Amino acid sequence: MRLITLSLAALLLLIQYPLWLGKGGWLRVWDLDNQVVAAQKKNDDLKARNAKLNSEVRDLREGTGAVEERARYELGMIKQGELFIQVLEPNSAPPVASDNVKK
């Protein structure tokens, strides 16, 4: 009787092995599920980045506001006829003249 019980227990363990550790076992499925979740999160982040870039490209193609804004803030340009006034904080160092300022 004891031999039958031990052999049934051994068979039960052998049957459980593929379920937990085999090619399509629970551990492998859990690992693949985690990989899918990580890939979906990365895809969502990339979709948001692409949407932002797409909107910026559309704005640059269609509108002049974005071009003007970039010219003002990144290149320091002003429109013809505008007066540029720079307000400095008291006790601050004067700005250093750059090479691309017309003299």
N, C-alpha and C positions, 0 to 999 in steps of 0.2 A: 504494500500500500504506500509506503514511504517512497519507493522508487517511482511509482506512478505520479505522485505529487511533485516530486523533484523534476521529472521529465516534463510534466505539463507546465511547470513554472519556467523551465528553460525554454520550452517552445513559445510561451507567452513573451518572454524577453526577446527571442529571435524575431517574433512577429512585430514587436514594438520598435526594433532597431530601424527599419526603413522609414517608419512613420516619423521618428524624431531626427535621425541623422542621415537618412538616405538622400538620394538625388532630389526628390520632390517633398522632402520632409518639412516639418513645421519650422525648424530653425532656418532652413534655406528660404522658405516662403517669407518668414519674418524679415530676414536680411534683404531680400529683394523688394519687399514692401517699403522698407526704410529707404532704399535706393530710389524707388519711384517717387516717394514723397520729396526727397532732396532734389531730384531732377525737376519735379513740378514747381518747387519753390524757385529754383534757379531760372526756369522758363518764365515764370511770372515776373521776376525781377528784370529779366532781359526784355520782356514785352513792355514793361513800364518804361524802361530806358529807350527802347525803340520808338515808343509813342511820343516821348519827350523830344527826341531828336527829329522825328517826323514833323512835329508841330513847329519846331524851330526852323527846319528847312522850308516848310510852307510859309512861315512868317517872313523869312528872308526873301523868298521868291515873289510873294504877293504884296507885301507891305514895305513901306519905306521907313516905318517907325523903328523896326529892329536894326536896320542898317544905320540909321541916324544915332540910335542909342549906343551901338557899338563904336561908332566913330567918335562920339563924345567921350565915353568913359574909358575906352581902351586906347584910343589914339590921341585924345585930348584936342580934338578938332572943334571949331565953332563955326556957325553959319556966317556968311558974309553980312556985314551990317550989325552983327551982334556985338555987345560989349562984354568982355570977360572980366569978372570981378572975383578976386580970390580973397576970402576973409581968413586971416591967420589968428590963431589963439595968442593971447598975450604970453610973453616969455617963451615963445617957441622959436626954433631955428628957422631962418628963411629957407624957402625951397631951393634946391639945387637945380640950376639950369641944365637942361638936357641938350644933346647934340642936334636933335631934329627941330629945334625952335628957330624960326627965322629971326635974323637980327637986322 
